[in-house]
Amino acid sequence: MKKIITILVFCILYLVFSMPAQAEDLEIDLSWHSSTLVPTWYNGRALPIRGSTLTVVAITMQENLIYDWYLDRNYIKYASGLNRDAFSFVVTEWPGYEHNIRVKAYSQDQTTTGYASTSIKVQEPEVHLDSREYILKPGQTKTLQAIPYFFTSSNLKYQWLFNNQEVKGDNSSIFTLNIAQDSGPGTRKLDILIKNPNNLLERVQERVLIQIQ
């Protein structure tokens, strides 16, 4: 009887110590940034557009982890591996598409595992002016500045059009509008078109109204 009890105790101890350790939950935060350009004073996030590079970083409190990265359900082998806590790719989708990025991080003995995911929408370049409508009088001048956001290059071409007529020789983000003395009352249109000459698909256009009283 004593022998049987000893064998049972030995078997129980063997089962307890041979069982794999249960994986602990690992907290992961995902942060991301894109390579698009924004003004130096802009406190917001640079948003991704087609052709920009998007980088996602996994933030954890542990080191020496193995990372498995997934982009839109596809396993990204080249970005995965030991201590590969960041993943970069060039955006090839059109505006409105939403990328889903997921990561699994785990220790080499697989006792610690965590998951995180985020969705990031592809955007378009933008241009900001201080207003979309100006009220001016004949003989008055107004200086406007077009501020581009989310382009992949700082070498941009600016094209201003007043009432659908291009203002020749004014390839600048700053434009001074001169209202002629003999201008009659009414609404005029002022358009600003900004292009990346290295990528003609990377462009934005904005219109403001000029009310002449």
N, C-alpha and C positions, 0 to 999 in steps of 0.2 A: 504493500500500500504506500509506504514511504517512497519507494522507487517511482511509483506512478505519479505521485504528487510532484516529485522533483522533475520528472520529465515534462509534466504539464506546465510547471513554472518556467522551465527552460524554453518550452515552445512559445509561451506567452511573451516572454522577454525577447525572444528572437523576432516574433512578429512585430512587436512595438518598435524595436530599434531598426528593423529592416524596412519598415514602411517609409516611403518617400516623404520628405518634409512638405507640408502644405505651403504653396506659394503665397507670399505676402503681397498685398496690394501696393503698387507703386504709384505715387501721384506724379502726373506729368502735365505741365502746362505747355501749350504751343504758342509761339510768337512768330510773326512773319513780317517781312518787309520786301518791297520791290525796288527795282533799279530806276524807276521813273524819277523825273526831276520835279522839285517843288521849290518855291521861294524860300530863302534862308530863314525868313521870319515865320514861316508857316509851321504851326504846332501840330497839325494833323498828320495822318499817315499817307505816305506815297502809295497810290493805288496802282495795281498792275494793269497793263494794257497788252494787247497782242504785240509780241516782239520784245517785251521786257523780261527781265530775269526775276523770278520770284523765289525767295529763300524762306524756308520754314525751319524753325529751331525748336527742339524739344528741351524743356527746362526741367531738371529733376534735382533732387538733393543727393543722389548717389552717383558714384563714378564706376568706370569699367563695366558699362552695360552694353549689351548687344541690341542694336536698333534694326527693326524691319520696317521699311517705309513703303507706303502704298499710295499711288496717285490714281484717282478714279477707278479704284478696285484692282489696279494692276500693280503687282509687286515690282519694286524698283531695286533690282539687284545691285547696280553699281553704287547706289547711295546707302546701302545697308551694310551692317557689320559692327564690329567692336568699336565703341566710342564714336560711331558715326551719328552724332546727335543733331546734325543739320542736313538739309536736303534742298538743293537748288535745281531749277529747271526753267527753260525758256517757254513762255506762254505762246502757244500757237493757235489757241481758240479765239473766236470772235467775241466782241462785247456782248454781255448778257449770259455767257456760259459760266457755270459755277463749278470750279474745281473742288473736289473733295480729297483732302490729304489726311491719311491715317498713319499712325505709328504704333508699333508694339515694341516695348523696351523690357528687357529681362536680364537677370544676372546670369553668369556663365553656368552656375549650378541650377539655374531655373527655380530658385527658391523665392525670387522676387520678380513679379511681372506687373506691367501696367500698360494701359492703352489710352490713346487720346486721338481726337480727330477735329478737323475744322473745315469749313467751307469758305471759299474765297471766290468772289465774282469778278470776272474780267470786265474792266471799265473802258471808257473812252477818254481821250485827252479833253481838257476843259480850258476855257479862257474866261477870266473874270475882269469885269470893268466895275467902276464904282457905282454905276447906275445903268438902267436899261432905257431911261428916257431923260431927255434934257430939254429945258425950256430956254430958248434964246431969242434975241431980238436982232433985227437987221444991223449989220456993222459990228456985231459982237463976235468974239473968238472964244473957243473952248478947247483946252488941251485934255486929251484922253490918253490913258495908258492901258494897254491890253496885257494882262498877266497870265502867262501860260502855266498850266498844271498837267502833270502826268505824261510828258513826252519823254522819249528815250534819248533825246539829243538836245543840247542847248543851241545848236546851230539851226535856227529856224528862219523861215521866210514869212514875212508879214505882208499882207495885201489889204489895203483899205479901199472901200468902194462907197461913194456918196451918190445916193439915188441910182445905184447900179452902174455907175461910171467909176472905173478904176482911177485912183489918185496916183498919177505917174511919179516914179522916183521916190516913193515913200515906203521903203522897206524897213520899217522900224516899229517897235512896240509902242512908241509914243507918237501921237498924231495930233496936230493942231488944226481944228476946224474953223474956217473963216466964213462967217455969214455975210454975204454981199449986202451992201447998203440998199440995193433995189430989190432985195428978196421979198416976195409977198408972203403973207401968212399961210400957214398950212403945215403938214407933217412931211418930213423928209426921212429917208432911211439911210442909216450908216452901218455898213457891214465890215467886220474884221475877219479875215481868213488867215489862219496860221497853218503852215505845212512844215513837215520835216522833209527837206529836199532829198534825203537819203532813203526815205520810205514814203512814197506818195499816198499810201493808205493811212498814214498817221497824220491826221489833220482835224481841225475843228473850225467851226464858223459860228459867229455870234452876231446878232443884229440889235441895234439900239435905235430908238426913235428920236428924232429932233423936231420939237415943236417950235415953230417960228411964230412969234406973236407980233 
